[in-house]
Amino acid sequence: MFDIIIEQVLRNDSAPYKISNFRPEKMSSLTNGKPDFSAFINNPNLVKDPKISVVIPVYMEEKILEKVLSVYTKELREKYKLEIIVSDGGSSDKSVEIAKKHADKLFVHSEDRRQTISEGRNRGAELAESDCIIFINGDTIPVEPENFFNRVLNWHLGDGGMSESIALACPVTVEEDQILFKDKVFYALHNSYVRFLNFIGIGMGRGECQIVKTAAFRDVGGYNSSIAAGEDFDLYQRMSKIGKVSYASKIKVYESPRRFRKFGYLRILKQWTMNSLSMMYRGRSVSDEWVAVR
């Protein structure tokens, strides 16, 4: 058995919530079996038998995390049977403190080394108890949450379109009060590019929001935890080999434009292209570390 520290951070005196499918032997396949974190069961009164697990990887996100997590209200969680899982990459700011106020479950990376976002997502996935996982970044929120989760739940239950798909990609954009003309041009082109790749059978979806059937995600071994960048492209490439990845145009998410503002579109597109090609032909990313922009 792995030496995993599990702490219960209770909001009241209710009995501790038991994680019924937390199995260390399963964790080994996704995280190399290294006990380098603490797992917090933060909310013993979370939704029982959740239909959707929302996994949010974070690192040093105190500036915007409160806003992001506040989207997932108690009413929204109950209506759509959501569990909110935050996977922290070892933040030294107030990210963990904020996450404890909102998340149902929390992983905290505690090794000295820098964790990849792939590891963070895999950690969160290990606590997921539903058959559908939404991976959504710590600077990203669903647009019109009611519509977003209603459509995802219908897809998951086989009531909507694309029910034959094992994973969904969706449009990404920027909030109206922050968007610039150059942003509109970029997102229009890039969203069309993602849609086209999925149309021709090449799995593609930005890591800002990736929606997967849990069984299929685990069948392909989850995210490749050894790569620092291009992990989102790599996951959907592998998933497209065992099933269909579709582009869900009727849902979308807002991301923070901070990375584009700091580095510019040309530099980031160059990085994306180099990492994607390297993943396709060499099986690893060009980038050794993804620079955090906060």
C-alpha atoms as one frame of an Amber mdcrd trajectory, in Angstrom:
protein
   0.000   0.000   0.000   1.159   3.506  -0.709   1.888   5.844   2.156  -0.882
   8.302   1.264  -1.918  10.924   3.771  -5.684  11.436   3.782  -6.945  14.298
   5.898 -10.591  15.167   6.458 -11.365  18.861   6.541 -14.954  18.904   7.723
 -17.286  21.863   7.464 -19.470  20.513  10.275 -19.749  17.540  12.604 -21.174
  15.178   9.997 -19.639  11.739   9.536 -16.653  11.636   7.184 -17.457  10.932
   3.566 -15.936   7.711   2.276 -14.319   7.700  -1.141 -15.517   4.342  -2.359
 -13.311   4.000  -5.446 -10.048   5.424  -4.121  -7.683   2.581  -4.982  -3.897
   3.052  -4.724  -3.254   0.281  -7.233  -5.243   2.233  -9.833  -3.339   5.401
  -9.008  -0.084   3.711  -9.905  -1.046   3.569 -13.581  -1.718   7.283 -13.787
   0.903   8.788 -11.500   3.799   6.335 -11.482   2.813   5.179  -8.003   4.575
   8.029  -6.181   2.943   9.137  -2.904   3.808  12.812  -3.318   0.627  14.513
  -2.184  -2.000  14.913   0.508  -5.645  14.169  -0.263  -8.275  16.245   1.478
 -11.893  15.114   1.645 -13.237  18.592   1.997 -17.000  18.204   1.980 -18.662
  15.184   3.627 -22.054  16.381   2.364 -21.171  16.474  -1.314 -23.507  15.035
  -3.919 -23.808  11.279  -3.571 -23.399   9.244  -6.764 -22.256  12.219  -8.878
 -22.919  12.159 -12.590 -20.139  14.613 -13.493 -16.740  15.188 -11.880 -15.206
  18.613 -12.501 -11.421  18.424 -12.121  -9.642  21.773 -11.815  -5.817  21.785
 -11.802  -4.417  24.903 -10.135  -1.049  26.420  -9.314  -0.591  29.818  -7.662
  -4.073  30.990  -8.667  -5.082  33.085  -5.647  -5.897  36.096  -7.827  -8.740
  34.449  -9.734  -9.533  31.147  -7.995 -12.296  32.569  -5.809 -14.113  33.835
  -8.901 -13.620  30.557 -10.755 -14.828  28.274  -7.952 -17.769  30.523  -7.086
 -19.334  29.529 -10.416 -20.046  26.047  -9.042 -22.847  26.916  -6.655 -24.546
  24.456  -4.312 -27.673  24.646  -6.474 -25.724  23.879  -9.652 -23.964  20.933
  -8.030 -27.196  19.436  -6.773 -29.150  19.976  -9.994 -26.536  18.401 -12.275
 -25.013  15.986  -9.742 -21.565  17.608  -9.808 -18.549  16.996  -7.626 -15.830
  19.656  -7.674 -12.265  18.386  -7.377  -9.322  20.784  -7.131  -5.833  19.426
  -7.768  -3.198  21.842  -6.526   0.326  21.629  -7.918   2.058  22.781  -4.740
   0.996  26.425  -4.477   2.686  28.616  -1.863   0.056  31.347  -2.098  -3.550
  31.154  -0.837  -4.792  28.790  -3.557  -5.200  25.811  -1.207  -6.937  27.961
   1.406  -9.403  29.189  -1.222  -9.932  25.693  -2.621 -10.827  24.360   0.825
 -13.697  26.841   0.978 -15.260  25.636  -2.255 -14.035  22.232  -3.412 -15.571
  18.909  -2.461 -12.237  17.133  -2.761  -8.695  18.419  -2.909  -5.294  17.029
  -3.826  -2.174  18.950  -2.819   1.180  18.150  -4.427   3.868  18.229  -1.746
   7.134  17.196  -3.394   9.876  19.773  -3.958   9.899  19.175  -7.726   7.535
  21.050 -10.037   4.481  19.007 -10.949   3.300  18.881 -14.570  -0.294  19.840
 -15.275  -0.780  16.304 -16.599   0.054  14.922 -13.165  -2.306  17.419 -11.579
  -5.178  16.365 -13.795  -4.458  12.686 -13.229  -4.419  13.257  -9.467  -7.830
  14.862  -9.628  -9.154  12.092 -11.843  -8.211   9.556  -9.186 -10.802  11.065
  -6.857 -13.498  11.220  -9.537 -16.469   9.029  -8.714 -18.552   9.687 -11.807
 -18.479   8.186 -15.287 -17.864  11.603 -16.865 -14.979  13.968 -16.119 -14.663
  17.607 -17.143 -11.079  18.851 -16.963 -11.213  22.637 -16.832  -8.277  24.909
 -16.037  -7.959  27.094 -12.987  -8.328  30.260 -15.070 -11.294  28.987 -17.085
 -15.060  29.032 -16.471 -18.027  27.628 -18.398 -20.138  30.158 -20.300 -23.795
  29.964 -19.193 -23.214  27.185 -16.644 -26.828  25.947 -16.749 -26.649  25.372
 -20.502 -23.127  23.970 -20.250 -23.860  21.312 -17.653 -27.289  20.476 -19.034
 -25.775  19.638 -22.417 -22.835  17.731 -20.925 -25.158  15.710 -18.703 -27.474
  14.914 -21.625 -24.474  13.804 -23.683 -23.231  11.646 -20.841 -26.646  10.026
 -20.377 -27.034   9.472 -24.114 -30.005  11.841 -24.436 -28.369  14.463 -26.656
 -26.323  14.475 -29.829 -22.850  12.989 -30.142 -23.779  10.201 -27.713 -21.453
   7.844 -29.596 -18.447  10.022 -28.714 -16.085   9.203 -25.868 -14.769  12.769
 -25.524 -15.775  16.334 -26.346 -13.877  19.471 -27.262 -15.567  22.864 -27.162
 -14.997  26.467 -28.254 -12.756  28.634 -26.084 -12.955  32.417 -25.946 -12.452
  35.425 -23.655 -15.028  37.300 -21.592 -16.697  40.182 -23.407 -15.258  42.861
 -21.127 -11.691  41.671 -21.858 -11.793  40.604 -25.488  -9.892  42.577 -28.130
 -10.229  42.472 -31.906  -7.084  40.339 -32.248  -8.580  37.902 -29.731 -11.733
  37.559 -31.806  -9.677  36.777 -34.910  -7.501  34.238 -33.111 -10.337  32.386
 -31.383 -12.469  32.264 -34.521  -9.603  30.699 -36.462  -8.374  28.372 -33.750
 -11.818  27.086 -32.774 -12.470  26.358 -36.455  -9.144  24.525 -36.616 -10.052
  22.354 -33.615 -13.460  21.628 -35.103 -11.932  20.653 -38.453  -9.373  18.279
 -36.914 -12.091  16.452 -35.018 -14.264  16.346 -38.147 -11.539  14.475 -40.047
 -10.888  12.130 -37.141  -7.774  13.692 -35.597  -8.576  14.116 -31.933  -8.005
  17.667 -30.738  -9.197  19.794 -27.846  -7.544  22.533 -25.826  -6.697  21.656
 -22.235  -8.717  24.631 -21.033 -11.707  22.273 -21.198 -11.645  18.594 -22.072
 -14.699  16.415 -21.411 -14.230  12.657 -21.312 -15.965   9.410 -20.493 -14.096
   8.184 -17.432 -13.729   4.590 -18.654 -12.196   5.686 -21.963  -9.872   8.136
 -20.199  -8.584   5.347 -17.986  -8.379   2.912 -20.882  -5.762   5.110 -22.560
  -3.870   5.643 -19.293  -4.944   9.215 -18.633  -2.674  12.164 -19.393   0.984
  11.503 -20.082   2.449  12.811 -16.835   5.991  12.971 -18.202   5.370  15.834
 -20.632   5.230  19.513 -19.708   3.254  20.770 -22.709   1.094  19.377 -25.501
  -0.538  16.944 -23.080  -4.035  17.988 -24.165  -3.310  17.263 -27.841  -1.623
  13.993 -26.902  -4.601  12.781 -24.832  -7.185  13.369 -27.544  -4.878  11.872
 -30.176  -4.773   8.660 -28.173  -8.465   8.720 -27.353  -9.368   9.188 -31.024
  -7.749   5.814 -31.686 -10.282   3.974 -29.494 -13.374   6.091 -30.130 -14.767
   9.321 -31.506 -13.828  12.774 -30.258 -16.444  15.396 -31.147 -16.598  19.184
 -31.184 -19.500  20.468 -29.053 -20.229  23.869 -30.589 -23.209  24.640 -28.335
 -21.138  24.921 -25.189 -18.066  27.053 -24.612 -15.718  28.344 -21.957 -14.031
  31.618 -21.108 -10.286  31.553 -20.441  -8.023  34.255 -19.099  -6.085  35.986
 -21.922  -3.130  36.635 -19.599  -0.696  34.321 -21.422  -1.447  35.920 -24.783
  -1.106  39.377 -23.264   2.327  38.551 -21.809   3.909  36.585 -24.654   1.823
  37.471 -27.710   0.019  35.186 -30.140   2.932  34.500 -32.482   5.223  33.194
 -29.763   2.520  30.995 -28.229   1.387  29.606 -31.579   5.005  28.743 -32.348
   5.278  26.896 -29.020   2.000  25.042 -29.608   3.054  24.004 -33.115   6.491
  22.800 -32.038   5.103  20.865 -29.063   2.318  19.283 -31.126   4.681  18.155
 -33.887   7.172  16.886 -31.345   4.453  14.881 -29.589   3.327  13.365 -32.896
   6.766  12.370 -34.166   8.959  12.078 -31.071   6.477  11.226 -28.310   7.581
  14.088 -26.081   7.222  17.855 -25.887   9.862  20.393 -26.833   9.152  22.437
 -23.698  10.711  21.081 -20.507   8.529  23.297 -18.336   5.391  25.325 -18.925
   5.941  28.845 -17.619   3.188  29.923 -15.228   1.707  33.372 -15.934  -0.142
  34.876 -12.991
